Amino acid sequence: MAAANPVAVSARDWGWRHAGRKAQAVAGVSFDISPGERVLLLGASGAGKSTLLHALAGVLGEDTGGTESGTLRLDGAHPQAARGRAGLLLQDPESQIVLSRVGDEVAFGAENLGVPRAQIWERVHAALDDVGLRVPLGHSTAALSGGQKQRLALASILAMAPGLLLLDEPTANLDPDGVLEIRDSVERVLDRTGATLIVVEHRVAAWAQLVDRVIVLDAGGGLLADGPPQEVLTAERTRSRLAEAGVWLPGAALDVPSPPPTAPSAPELLAADALEVARTPKGQPVLTGVDLSLKSGDALGITGPNGAGKSTLALTLGGLLRPRGGNLTAAPALARDAGTAPSKWKSAQLVTRIGTVFQEPEHQFLTGSVREELAFGPRRAGRSEAEVRQTVEELSGRLRLTALLAVNPFTLSGGEKRRLSVATMLATSPDILLLDEPTFGQDANTWRELVSLLAEQRRGSGCTVVSVTHDREFIAALGGRVLRVRDGSARLQSSRAEEEAA
């Protein structure tokens, strides 16, 4: 792959306020990053990390309705005047995929930069090899899993050979092996091209050895810390400040309540018998022979490699995809008067029985404000306005969304969108809650709050929590069982056994 011309970055009292917001997303930020330097950018959920990356990529400007203060420069030029010098991997990779075939998608950016055709396809193959996406060039981008789309989006950026590589949580939806593979591929590319790197990740352990420097944004403005990883992450004088801000610190204990056990007499809610699932009604099954019983108050973590069929299974359990074969049966305690086949239920019947949180939060937002989003489900379920107001107040307070109630959901940070998507489903008090990557984008504080809230739902109302996740700490904190998905089959085991096997 071609060598890059590494970019120098400078910020002087820089800030940004999004259109329609009173508070600034970022304020008073100053730093200098040398060409070829490798930086890990940290901060609490909502501290403005993604906003800063968007600004560096040149996609924020006065024409977007926001207001800029101070200066931000790439090699002395405003980022909007230096487009093409930076390559940005977004938090939601699906939002930056524009073409229908994998090869065309990876080639797209390089084509727009005027790279000669022969070099483009060399870059395409090299980039796909680097990220470990082993599918044909003609493979449909829509048929990829969330983790595979993350690899594809990164390959598209690498093929452009940018001088500044901006990565916004590049491994958030990847299995543990994929995290290391992507980290190693980024390191190979940096060694080969010499590009400058700024990477945002909440979990720092995988990246701390790769970077030269850690910059921590303060949610109240300015920087909390700036220096070598060893100094910032381990020094006693900074650890307490970072922990208070929710920064994930290597080796720090996760203080969460013990997971509640499922009551032996809990009623059965949903049973799968030799279940087969597929991404389309007539598509090839991605999982077969799934046998599973869910009781009231259960916790189940669904784990496995990217592309193994975890999300497809969750959508089938949630009644949003029809089983490809076998049986999925709702027990009387769940079905009530709706019939035993969840895929045949109407939306009004699903809303209080099975709530599904999609991998991409934007896919379930329906209104123009956080307040209305939280109120939509309870109103649909027939709750009184007093009950709706109480639900909105309680959930927004617990998940740190109160200050954002008037904000459009689509303008939230990735972590805020994820918490809102979970809250909208909790608002309807479903019997079963299905969560696809529920801890994406969370700092340590919001992670603990989310775990505590879900544990309370299990303990108090008997809500059954099913999570598709690569977050081992989350599985251990919620307890229950683990369904390990791999090579077209699924195997049940306890969460303790899963941790020991890992």
Steps between C-alpha positions, in 0.01 A plus 500: 500500500622853425686699763306786654607859553447522877294794622573744783198597711458805719211633712489837674214554746283314249131433559181407322131548574251295300202674343208522739711428809565746782807322634818448303587145397871585537655809657844647567707216351868568423772257388762430233545160334818442301502328158499123548403517868253239631238631741228331706214744561299429816219662696157440649206406282379827345828687568535589130749243371300421185431868442874570502567219252225626269650848511848365417352313203357825365134399524408766756468860389285809531287367212382215729337752732748465785730761649880467515731679741878511515708333228554145377761435230645217290847597377402861560176483297138486615380136480236592241778626273698179553235238419654178379795534737303331779309172493218461755350173622162588649352352817221350291676338200171434320447874460810533282445201272367630166541221242347155470813288445797460730772563240330811363457637853867465586600655165259794527713739707817435303312558174379836626859595583604428140720202577594314176279198432778239524605634840143511625448125478838432657388718789159330519650153540764622747242685713262202515790276601607749765158504672436127462180532294514182296202519264485523117529849347149458361349413840198714597580767757144473632555130580793571735466482878555809713856397582575424135367844402740650751789320329375609158477865601854489638629334181340780296690758706831312482477474121505881481842510674410812701765702679274517807310190610197579720341192657183534709468181708627272221467177702178564694294230324777246445564165667817478718709350221375770263605775743860380497492442125382855429746650749785307337385596150495868595850465642625339177347779292652770721842335488477480121352843427617718789152657533389696807241315713224623731288213633200520733434193715339460841688178572864606497695179568519387135632837380720622785810320364447632146473873574761757602262726683162520676280812488194508728219747430325659796120501457500847659752637251874475439712195573507275805838352410758492222817294499663158449264203564695373801494841664135582430347159571700389802615813684322536833442872449293444185330162559243632749401788270469267201303240696257769616453603135420141400821423311567125479825450690702180455474280810224706663234295681146504363276569800161350408240311707499120495270366226163374623420131450197385303229375738453120470124548473519771232256436213629414154455778244655385171630168365705418189498142375739404218471863388655608169557868426585686178549865406221483239183286487637273227871546572749239608481424874788656693418302816327165540394277786463775762336364816427760764255579778464847653335549840384817668802678652758305297821653366653364180811624321536407131866501393707384206704622202381780273270372227402184693130591512462650849297805395287287265418267789408794724268650236334159461454459876354850502232416242651733237616215271309182429672174595654326197419163657425333832279664759496817708212491747378763745373347825166617647677734746642693202243439227193583708240575230743552210558142379812287534700623194682832575565564128123527448441752777404857417730781612257601775517143635880484478565828678420375852612141445836510319707818462790490254794743503665495157875506441456837324303728740383732222292219350249527784471877553161636397461852643675837511609513864638276772194575716255395229710193420477382861128577512407330171497139622311554826236703316470222240451256788208706632664653808359820653685829444598505867655155462673606180653807668622291794658243266676773298636667814622177659671353195658826383639554848641151538666499156630860509270635231310765700697794358429370149121458515436778246774382262440316171602133555691489171741772622608314817841343544533127431493410869201726566310345207568154639370591848192662348427193287515278810285745697228513232456125527511497881232770498237249385588247777532201265508142630811433288763758408730415206816713479746501210838636617349692795828641638625659176641848562466494880751640744560317827237702688218459248595132458454441875169687501372295206599171666340604830178605328469173307573297814223691678260420215579130537469507878199730531265442206633162383613640165694246295815656352657350186820672380697459178841618612878457492526672840608223738481724806139584413409131471666423833329795671152401382555130573276228361599283206697541180402380153820455301436531124756364256513314167123487454413358842434627852606354835373601847730538798515699822659845498759374753598222260526753219740712700715200591506379138612844383 
